[in-house]
Amino acid sequence: MNNEQHTNKQSFEQCVKCTICTVYCPVAAANPDYPGPKQAGPDLERYRLKNPRFYDDTLDLCLNCKRCEVACPSNVKIGDIILSARLKYSAKRPKLREYILANTDVMGSMATTFAPLVNASLKLPAVKNIMDRTLAIDHHRTMPTYSSQRFEAWFKQHAQAKQENFDRSVSYFHGCYVNYNHPKQGKDLVKILNAIGYGVHLLDKEKCCGVALISNKMEAQARRQAKVNINSIRRSVAAGRPVLTTSSTCTFTMRDEYPHVLGVDNADVREQIVLATKFIFEAVDAGRVKLAFREDYRKRIAYHTPCHMEKLGWSIYSTSLLRMIPGVEFMMLDSLCCGIAGTYGFKRENYPYSQKIGEPLFRQIKSLGVDLVATDCETCKWQIEMSTGVTVENPISILADALDVEQTMKLNK
Amino acid sequence: MSGLVTGIAAADAGQRCLIISAGQSALHFFSGSFELYGCEGNPLEAIAGVGKEHPYSKLGVERIQRLAEEVPAFFGKMNISLVGNPTRNHYRITPLGVLKPAWLTMDEYARVEDVSQMPWKRVAICDIEGFLDFQPDFLASGCAERGVESTVIPISLPELERLRNNPTEMRATNIAKELTGDTLHRLAQKINQASGDVDAVLMPTVVGLLDAAAVEELKKQVDKPLHFVATMPPSVPGIRTQITLRKRFQELGGVYMLGDTVQSGTIVDGRLQSIRTANHGEVEFEADNFVLATGSFFSHGIVASSERVYEPILGLDIDASDERSEWYKRNLFEAQPYMTFGVATDSDFRVSHKGQTLSNVYAVGAVLSGCNPIKEGCGAGVAILTSLHVAQKITRK
C-alpha cells in the first residue's frame, strides 16, 4: 500500500470539489443536517487548520463507512480527515453511554459471566426503556446476546493441545464478538483450518481492536490497545504465523485506522493481518490446499458487502469461497450501507437515520427469499437480522457447515 | 467510461474481464452528449484533416464511421437511448445556455438540429429554488439570443426545502433522490399549473438517479413536451449511465473492483505479466491482455511533476515535451500543449516501455496522446471508439 498517500495530512489539497463523495454518502442521503463528506472533510479542514472554532458537531453524524473514500477519484482520505477532526477538535467528551458501548471487551467480560441473566434482561421492554431513558440507547434496538463460555476458554480447554500437531500454523485474532457473543464462529474457523492442515494459535495478548473507542473519541485508550495488539502481531509474524481474522471491521481497523488515525505504525506487519476468507481462498487458488464439500448442503445465500469490506476491496475472496460450495445458490446484494455502523445505530439520536439508511438493503433482502445472508461483519449481522428477520452468517461459518471435514482432511494429508 | 466500454465489449465477446477502478468515473460529469468532433456539419470531414499523431488517424475515417454507427446499438442494449448521426452534428444546450456541437445525445435531453431554426418559440424553464448548479437566467438569455421566449417557473416543494438546510450540498443527485412517487407527482402538477402556453418545458437533469423510471413518469405527467438540460456536476443521467454500464459488465461475468489502485506491474520480455494493487498487496493479477484506461491528468493516468510528465504505474513511454516552458501557452484560451500529452502508442494502440512495445498492453481513451479533447471536442469519441476498437482487437487475437 502506498502509505504516503494515506498518511499525508494534506491529502485534502487533492480535492477538486467534484462532490462524487456526497453522491455515495449514506448519511447525506438520509439526513440533510449532515453537511456531507466533501464539506465536513476537505472543505472545512482548510478552515479548521486556521482556527479550531470552525469545528462543527454535525461531524458526529458521519458513520465512518469510508464509502466516500472508495468513490473519490482523487484519492482524498475524506473519512480519515473527518474522523481525525472529531478526535482532535470535538469538545464533546464521552459519557457513560459511550464508555459502555465502546468498551466491548470490558462489557463482554462482565456479561459472559452472567450471560443467561444478562441475555434475559436485555430482552425485557422495561430494561430497554430504562436504557433508552437513562443512557439514550434506543429501545427499538435488539441487543446482542452473550455466550456463557468465552471462545478463549473453549479454545484452551478443547482445542489448544491439538494445534502443535500441524507443520503449518497461523494466529487467530478472534475479536470481542467471537469471544463474548458468538464463539461458534471461532470454532468454525478452527475446524476449517485444522481440516486443511493449519494449526491455530491465539495471540500472546489480544485487546479489542478499538474501533468503537475511536468512533466514541476515546483515542488514548484505543492507541494503548492498538500498541498491545500490534506488538502481539509482531511476535506472531516473527514466529512465522500470519494473523487471521473473521471480522472485516477489526481487520480494517488494525490495518488502516491504526496508522492513519491513531498514528500507530504497522507497516512491517500490515500485510500479515488478513481476513480468513482471503487466506483460505489464496491457499485454494494456489493449489496449496483443497476443500471437499458435503453433498447434502443446499442453501440459497445472498452476500452483503460491509462498508469496511468495500473499503478493503476483499469481498471477492469471501464470495469466491461461497461460490465454490456446490450446493449454494449464490446472489450478490447491491453494495449498500446497512446503517448500523457499530455503536452508531445503538444511539437514540441516530436510530431513525440508521434504519432509513439501511432501508433499500432491507427491501432487497426481503424480496429475494433467501435462506441466509452472508456477511463478514458482526454489527451488519445484528442490523440485518433485526430489520429483515433473515438469519445472517459469517462466510466462515457457512463454509464450516458445508465442509466435508473427513474428506477435506484426506485431501490435505 | 473507456474502461467500462472496453470491458463490456470484450466480456460480451466471451473474454473474462476484471476492471480495477481508482474511484468513480468521469461519467459523473457527463453532459448527456457524446462529441465525435466539435465542428459544424460533418465531423468525419473534419476528422479526415487531423494530424498523424491523433488517435483518430490511427483508427482511420472508415473505421471511425463503422465503429460510430455501432455505438447507439451498443448503448441501446442497456436501454440507454442515444440520438444522433456521425455524419452530421446536432447541438446540445450547456448549463450556461450555449449551444455546442454533439454527435449523440441521450433521448431525454433537449437538442437542437439546426442553430438557425430553434425547435421552440416559447419555453418554460423550471427553477428549483435554492439549487445553485443550474441557473435558469443563463438559459433564458441563451434562448432569447436565438429568438426563443421563455418564462421561469419557480419550483419549491417541502421535500426540497428540507435539502436547503444544507445549501452547499443541495446537489442534483440529492434532489433526484427526493423526486420520486408522490413528490414527483406534485412537481408535475406545479409545472402544469405554471407553464402556460408554451411549446416545451425545459428542466434541469435532477430526476432519475438509479434508473430512468422517474424520467419516464415525469414526461407522462407533464402536459407539454418535457426536455432536460444539463446541470453542473454531479450529473444525474451520468451516474445512472455509470450504474447501468457497471451492471451490464457484471451481468456479462465481469468483475468490477472499485476504490483500488493499480500500483505496479511485472514486465518480462516485452509482455506485461502481472499487476499489483493497493488493496490486494502481494496478490498478482495475471492476464493475457491489459488495457490502460486510466485517463489524463485529472484522473492521474498521467502525472506532471515540476520537471517531467510520467505514467505512474509502469513508467510507460510518454509523448510530452521535456521542456517545461513548452507545456503551456501564456494565453489561457489558446490550445494548451499539455492537453495533448499522454502515453505513446503504436498504430494498434499498444504502449511501450523504454522504447520497447509491450505486446499485450493497450491504451484507450483520455490517457492517449495526440489530441486536445477540449479544443477539438473529441473526448467521448476518442474514448468510446478506441475502446471498442481495442476490445475487438483483443477478442480477435
Interface residues (C-beta under 8 A of the other chain):
Chain A: M1 N2 V16 C18 T19 I20 T22 V23 Y24 A28 A29 P32 D33 Y34 P35 G36 K38 Q39 D43 E69 V70 A71 C72 P73 S74 N75 E271 E282 E310 K311 L312 G313 W314 I316
Chain B: A22 G23 Q24 S25 A26 H28 F29 R162 L163 N165 N166 T168 E169 R171 T173 N174 K177 P233 P234 I239 V255 M257 L258 G259 D260 T261 Q263 T277 A278 N279 H280 G281 E282 V283 F298 S299 H300
